[in-house]
Amino acid sequence: MSTSIPVQHHEDEAAGRSAVFTRVPPHDLSAEQAVVGTLISAGGPAGGRYVAETLETGIRPEDYYRPAHALIHRAVCDLRQAGEPVDVVTVTDELTRRGELARAGGAVYLHTCVQAVPTAANGPYYAEIVRAKAYRRAVIESAQRVLEYAYSEAGGEDEIRGLVERQLTEIVAGTPGLPGAPPAVGDLYLDFVADLEDIQDGKEIGLTYGFADLDTITSGMRPGNVTVVGAASGVGKSTFALNAAVAAAKTGAPVMFSSLEMSATELMQKIVAAEGQLALHHLTHQGGLTEQGWETVRRLGPNLFQRLPLRVYRPEGASLGDIAGAARACVRDGGLALLVVDYLQLVEVEQSRNITREQAVASVSRGLKNLSVELDCHVLALSQLNDDGMMRESRAIKNDASIVIKVERPDADEPESPRAGEVDLVIEKNRFGPTARVTVAAQLHYSRFVDMNQT
């Protein structure tokens, strides 16, 4: 006798398909609340950096799962674009004006979102979580469109293939962080010709170092490149870097000088001495300034410092992340053309038992090179020399640099040298021209170097 067994596999498949379409799409409401809470609570001057960094992740209103969060996001962005302050009150008022406050959850919900933020500094991290969930939902939606079309049995094989190709292209193109294809040489040609015309016409390509011969040989400080200046302690590498920073800033270029060695007061004393031609020791000792000296200091305020786009940064820590964060803030607030780091060996990186000091400095060097490209600025990094005149951790530093300059003072160890008062800027590496030796004059009592024809 045979037994009849019901065939259920078609029903099971249908149930499986139903489960696929009825699952709750990926989302993280806590992360979404933290993002909009960051955008609201960090909207003031102190937290504006966190808002900007959160929005720089590329998060859009369409990335939120809950529609209320999209409404809040749009309101915040529109207020920022209009230059209006952003806080719970202003966002509430903006949503009310649009007739969207109730749909956004009401004023109480805005406070809930603000309270849901563990720390505004992590805003970009929360935004990446939201974006990742949104991408997964987009993948599911694309897959669903393909499944629905395939089950419908509509169209021919070519139409199905075309639909699949389009959906796959959309999925891949929407991958967070997916890089675009590099430009073709045909696209680069016009920019190349424009740059070539500038070079041939004698126009400045890079920022000035403040020394005519050095600028001629190197074509100045170009964006996306690194100059490393090496010198023994006390020779004057910080003086050289500060002179270059001020010279570049005088052209209108935004500059950030990050000092891990000197305080802001010490840097200001050096700038005043150099620009006012005041003896540095007169600025650092009681009663050193005459009335004429005081008048010079007063005049430098409106004539120089109030107009000079130069920022001095003394980080609380000494990590590359601290410097990079401050540099990005400069880019957002007026731009950044030159970043000076004084000096490489003082920058801290996370070290483990398996990393040597040379590898740590190499990591800093590579990080600064990447930062110059990311921010499209020039990085001038100082490096300490060993007693034998070799640059510490020199291999990695020189590899990342476009230009390497060693500062030498013939009279440093020989006070009676016939070249007393002279300084050699030895260009040991130059990707834009020849290596050479440029001699300048040292006026260290004024905390400056000058071209020989200015002495």
Secondary structure, 3 states (H helix, E strand, C coil): CCCCCCCCHHHHHHHHHHHHHHCCCCCCHHHHHHHHHHHHHCCCCCCHHHHHHHHCCCCCHHHCCCHHHHHHHHHHHHHHHCCCCCCHHHHHHHHHHHCCCCCCCHHHHHHHHHHCCCCHHHHHHHHHHHHHHHHHHHHHHHHHHHHHHHHHCCCCHHHHHHHHHHHHHHHHHCCCCCCCCCCCHHHHHHHHHHHHHHHHCCCCCCECCCCHHHHHHHCCECCCCEEEEEECCCCCHHHHHHHHHHHHHHCCCCEEEEECCCCHHHHHHHHHHHHHCCCHHHHHCCCCCCHHHHHHHHHHHHHHHCCCCEEEECCCCCEHHHHHHHHHHHHHCCCCCEEEEECHHHCECCCCCCCCHHHHHHHHHHHHHHHHHHHCCEEEEEEEECCCCCECCHHHHHHHCCEEEEEECCCCCCCCCCCCCEEEEEEEEECCCCCEEEEEEEEHHHCEEEEHHHC
